[in-house]
Amino acid sequence: MAHIFRFQNYQKKIFKFTLLIIVVLCTIIACNNTEETQFIGTSSTKENPLNIWWDKGFNPEEDEALRQLVRNWENVSGKKINLLFYTTDSLGEKIRRSLKAGNPPDIVMSFKAERSPNSRLAWDNKLVDVSDIVNPAENLYSKAVLQTVNLYNNVEKKRSYYAVPIHQGTMHIYYWKDLLAEVGRSEQDIPKEWDAFWEFWKQVQDDLRANNKSTNKSQIYSLGFTLSPEAGDTYYLFEQILEAYDIEIVNPQGKLLIDDTKVRQGIIKVLQWYENFYEQGYIPPAAIKWLNPDNNRSILNREIVMTPNATLSIAVAMRQDADIYNNKLGILEFPNKPNGQPMRHLTMAEQAVILAESKNQKLAKDFLKYVVQTEVMKDYLTNAGGRNSPVLETVWKDNFWTNPNDPHISYATKTFNEGRIRYFYISQNPVYSRVLDRNVWGKAINRVIVDKISPAQAADEAIKEIKLIYQEWERG
């Protein structure tokens, strides 16, 4: 009987491993799908369909949740929707080309609102004022969220709501608890102080490699930092480290502070911070070519011990394996700043806009009014798996977001509820979204790591490029 039991146990392990591999592969495929995918509604109406472009999800259930929302609205309204999904990195360029060609969609939803053209389009009077959607629900949003969609129209010389908040995400750190356990450490051992925090992860890599010289772990890296100038994750983390060192490139009022010598020294310091980790061998060499999904892939493949991520996509990808989700995969806030103050986690409020060239503006508004209803939004976000967090206060109240038995979603909710966040200052200064879109920080990192120039020289090049971007904007 003993040998039968061992065989059954072996079968269970093989099944579990196979299931995990399938989940990881599905996530990687979803993340890497760079082609648009289309879903066309089934309504038989002869009216022009509503054309919607939406940021493609990282997990299949995200896109299916939106498809279900679209089907529900079609059934209620009797109208038809053409829905196209585009990857985060391609959506901005698709919008620009469609506007130039004169055939833009009616509605665009962008996950990377901080680098999207939304604030610049509002400035140029190319977005529809959606105050009649936002104002009735104004008391359901925080003031900080409302500020992200209160954009300036330079043609009409006014501020108003030109976007509708849909959901939000903030940066956390994901790590493998079981890898810490292998070297005699646990979550309780992770320091809260800035320098000690990063030294902790370096030591974990050193110990894992020393203890596993004949296995794959001899090549494991501790820090999964995306360094590519092609990835939005690169500038996101760089901006987070600027926040850690209290370096303001743009102040809350939108003023550019790039000529301040303290700002220049701060940029140099952050570039040196990256350079040291890379040169010391704690960041994978492949990270200089990573795109947005690649840090997800690397941690899921256990090639790195930890990685920062702006949403819960890593955790959501592992939800089907309860042991990994609940016991092996950990989530952390950033440590305290170097000055000892609590970190403010950079947050992006994703938003939907209606383009001014839309010929279906009333229908587009009707759809967005439907989307922001509490029950509709609650169903959409929960069906999508919880990768993105709510912006409506009434949706936050659902126990899906606060359930202590869910270690990841409840942890992210705590970060939001306790106010340890800061939104990008794009609504105050739309030009800075172009700085992020051109990934000036990713270029600077590459100049230091790949081209081997000094952090000071790379900082000066970045400052020069930022000034040129602002000069281009001023010239129109």
N, C-alpha and C positions, 0 to 999 in steps of 0.2 A: 504493500500500500504506500509505503514511503516514496518509492520511485514514481508512483502515479501522481501523488501530491506534488512532487517536485516538478513533474512535467506540466501539470495544470498551472502551477505558479509561473513556470517559464512562459507558458502560452499567454498568461495575463500580462506579463511584462512586455512580451513582443507586441501584443495588441495595443497596449498603452503607448509604447514607443512609436508605433506606426501611426496612431492617432495624432500624436504630438507633431510628427513630421508633416502630416497632411495639413494640420492647422497652420504651421509655420509657412509651408509652401503656398497655401491660399493667401496668407497675409502678404507674402513677398510678391506674389503675382498681382494682387490688388494694388499694392503700393507702386509697382513698377509699370503698370499699364499706362503708357504715355499716349495712347490713342483715345479719342473721344468715343464714348459709347452713347447710344441713343435709345430712348424709350418714348414711344409715341402713344398718346392716349387713344382710347377706343370710342370716344363720343362721335356720334354721327352728325353733329352740327355742321352747317355749311359755312359758318362764320370763320374768319381767319383764326387759326389756332394761336394760343399764347405761347411764345417762344421763350424758354427759360434755359439759361446756362448755369450750371451748378458745379461747385468744386467737388471733384471725385473723392469719395471716401477712401480711407486706408483699409477698411474691412468691408467685405461684401454686404453685411447687414446694414451698413450706413446707406448705401445706394438703394437697397431694397426698401428701407424705411421711408425714403423720400418718394420712391415709386408708389408705395402704398398711400402716402399722403396725397399724391397727385390723383390716384384713382378715386380716393374718397371725395376730393374736391370736384372732380369731373362728375361723379354721381350726384352730388348735391347741386352743382351749378348747371349741369347739362352742357358745359363748354369743353373745349378740347385743348390739350397741352402737348407741345413738342418739347421734350426734355433732353438736353444734351449735358453729359458730364465731361469735364476737362480736368486734367491734373493741375495741381496748385501752381506748379512752375510754368505752365503754358497758358493759363487762363488770362493773365494780364495782356500778353501779346495778342491773344485771340481777340480780346476786346478792342485793342488799338486797331488791329487790321479791319475788323468789322465796321468800326466807325469811319475809317478812311474809305472803305468800299461803299459806305452808305447802306449797309444791311445789318445793323446790330440787332441783338435779341431785345426782347421787351424787359426781361428781368435778369440780373446777374447776381449770383451769390458767391462771395469770395471768402475762403477761409483765412487768407493772408491779407486781411483788410489793411494792415499797417503798411504794406507795400503795394497794394492795389491802386489803380488810378482813381478810386472813388472821390477822394478829397480834391484831386486836381480836376476831375470832371465837374464836380459841384462848383468849383471856382470858375470854370469856363461856361457855366449855365447849361451843362449837358446832362444834368440829372433832374428828375421830376421831384418837386417838393412833396414830401410824404408826411407832412405835419398832421394831415387829417387821419393818418393811420397811427402815428406815434402819440399825439396829444391825448386821445381818449384813454390810453393805457399808461400815461406818463407816470402816474403814481405807482406803477408796478415795476418800474426800472429804477436802479440806483442813479444818483446824479452823475456819477463817474461814467456809467454806461451811456447815459443820454448825451454826455459831452462828446463821446466818440462819434456820434452821428449828427451832431450839431455843426454843420459845415458852412463855410463862407462862400457866397456867390458873388464874385467880383463884378459881374455884369449888372446884377440887380442891387449890388451894394448892401447885402443883408446876410445875416446868419439865419439858418433854419434847419429843419430836419430833412436831410436829403438821402437818408438811408434808414433801414429798419434793422435793429439789432435782432439777431437770430439765436446765436449761442456764443460761448466764449471758451478760451483755453488759456492755461497758464503753465509756466515751466516748473517741472519737478525733476528729480533725479531717480532713475530706476537702477536697481542693482540686484545681484544674486545673493540671497541670504545664505544659501548652502555653500557657496564659495567662501564666504567669510568664515563659516563654521569649519571648513577644511583647514583653515590656518588659525583656529582657536579664537575666533572673534565673533561678535554678534552686533546687532543694531545698537545695543546699549553702549558699545565701545566707540561708536562713531562720534568724534568730537564736534562741538558746536562752534568752536573758534575757527576762523578762516584758514590760517596757515596750517594748523593742526589737522583740520579736515582733509586738506589735499595731501598732506604727508601720510595720513592714514591709508589712503587709496594706493599711493605709491608703495607703501610697505606691504600691502596685501598682494600686489603684483609680484614683488620680490619674493615673498614667501611662497606663493603659489608656484612660481617657476622653480624655486629651489626644491620644493617637495615633489615636483612632478617632472623631473628632467627627462624621463623616457616616454612621456605622454604628450597629447596635444596641448595640455595646459602649460607646457614649457614655452609656448609662444603666445600665451594670453596677455592682453593689455588691460590696464586698469581704467583708462579714461577714454570713453567713446565720444570724443569731440569732433563734430563735423567741421572740416576746414576748407571745403571746396567753395570757390566763388560762384559756382552754379547753384548752390543750395541755400534756400531761405534759412535753414537751421543754423547756418554759419553766422549770419549777421544777428540772428536772434540771441544766440549765446554770447556773442561779443557785446551786444547791447546790455545783456544781463550782467556781464563782468564790469562794464562801465558803470552800471548802477551800483555794483558792489563797492567800487572805489569812489562813488559819489561824483562821477564825471558827467556833467550835463553838456551835451552837444547842443541841445535845444532846451530852453527852459519851459516851464508850464505855460507861459504866455506865448510861446512859439518863437521867441527870439533866438537867432543863431549865435552861439557863444564861441565859435571855432577860433577866434583871434585871441582868446584868453590864453596866456602862457601856461596857466595851470591845466587847461584843457589839453594842450599839446603834450605836456608832461604826462598827463593821465593816459592819453592814447599810447604813448611810448611804453608806459608801464604795463598796460594790458597786452600789448604786442610782445613784450619781454616775457610776460607770464605764459603766453602760449608757446613762445619759442623754447623756454626752459623745459616745459613738459615734453615737447616733441623731441628736442635734442637729447634729453635724458632717457628717451625710449619708452615713455608711458602712454603715448598716443599711437595708434596703429598707423604705419606709413600710408596705408590705403585711404586713410581719412582725408587726404588732400584731394581725392577724387570722388568722395562720397556725395550722392544726391540725398534728398530729404529722407527716402525710406531706408537708407543704408545703415544708419546707426540702429534702427529697429532690427534689421536683419542680423547685424553683427551681435547684438545682445541676445537675440533669440537663438542664435547659433552658438552662444556661449564663447564667443571670441574675445569679448570684453567683459569686465566686471561690472561697470556702471556706465550710464549715459544720461545726459540731460534730454528731456523731451517736452515739447510744448503742449501736448495733449495726453490723453490716457490710451493712446493707440497701442502701446506695447502691452499694457495690462489687458486691454480688451481682447487682444489677439490670443491671449492665454487663458481666457475665462473657461473654456471647455475642459481644461485640465485643472481640477479643483486643487490638487496638491501643489502644483506650480503657482496658481493664482493666489492661494491663501497662505502657503507656507514657504515657498522658495523665492518668489519674486517680491522684492521690497520696493517701497516708495519713500522718498525723503524730500523735505524742503531743502533749499540751499542753507549753508551755515550762516551765522551772523557775518555782517560785513567786517572788513579789517579793523574798522574803528569800534567794533563791538556792538553796533546797533543791529536790530533785526533786519533781515533782508526784505526788500520789497520785490515780489516776483513779477516780472514783466508779463503783461497779459494782453491778449488780442481779442477784441470783440468782433466776431464775424458778423457781416451785415449784408443785407440784400438791397439792391438799388433798382430803380426803374429808369431806363435811359430816355432822355428827352425826345429822341427820334422815334420812340415807340408809337406805333399806330393803334396800340391796344392799351392805352394808359388806364382807362377805367377798369378794364378787365384785370390788368396787372395789379391795380390797387385792391380790387375785390379778392384776388388770390392772397395777397399779403395780409389783408385783414383777417382772412380765414386762418392763415398760418399762425398768427400771433395770439390766437385764442388759447387760453390756458390748457384746455384738454387736448387740443390738437397738438400744441407744442410739447406737452408732456408725453403724449404717445409717440411722437416723432423721435424725441431725444432718447427715450427709454428703448424703443424698438431699434434705434441705431446703436445701442450697446453701451451708451454712456461715455463714449470717447470725448464728447464735447459737453461742457457744463451749461446750465441754463443762464439766461439773463433776466427772465421774468421772475419776480419774487414769488408769485403764486406757484410756479413750477418747482422752485427750490423746496417748497413745503412737502412735496411728495417724499415718502420715506425711502424711495429708491436711491436718493442722493445722500441720505444720512444713516443708512443701515450700517450699524457697526460690524455686521458680519461680512460686509464687503470692504476689505482693507484698503482698496485703491480709490474707489469713488468717494467713500466717506472721508478719506484723508484729503483729497483734492477739495472737497466741499468745505472742510475745515479751514483750508488756506483762504478760500474766498470769504467765508463767513467771518473770519477773524481779521479781515482787511489787510492781509499782508501781500497786497498786489499794487501794481501801477500800470496803467494803460499807456501805450505809445502816444506821444504828443503829436499825432498826425493831424487831428482836427484843428489844432491851433496853428499848424504850419504845414500846409500840403506839400511844400517843396521837399520836405524831409522824406516823404514817402518815395520820392525819386532816388534819394540817396540810398535807401534800403533796396529799392528795386534794382539798382545798378550794383548792389552788393559791394560797396566801397570797402567795407571791412573785410570781406572775403578776399578781395584783391590784395589788400594790405598784408593779411596773414600769409598769402601765397608768396608775396614778394620777399617776406622774411624767411619763410621755411623752404621754399623751392628755389628762389633766386638768390638767397643768401645775402640780401642787403640788410643793413642795420635797422632795428626798430625805429630809430629816429628818422632815417631816410624814408622808410615806409609811411611813418606818421605824417611827414611833410607832404608826401605824394597824396595821401588820403585827404589831408586838409585842402590841398590845391584842387583836387577833383571836386570836393564838396563846394568850394567857392565857385568853381566853374558851373556846377549844376545850378547854384543860386543865381549866377549871372545870366545863364540861359533862360531861367524862369523870368527874371526881371525884364529881359528883352522880349519875352513873349514867344 
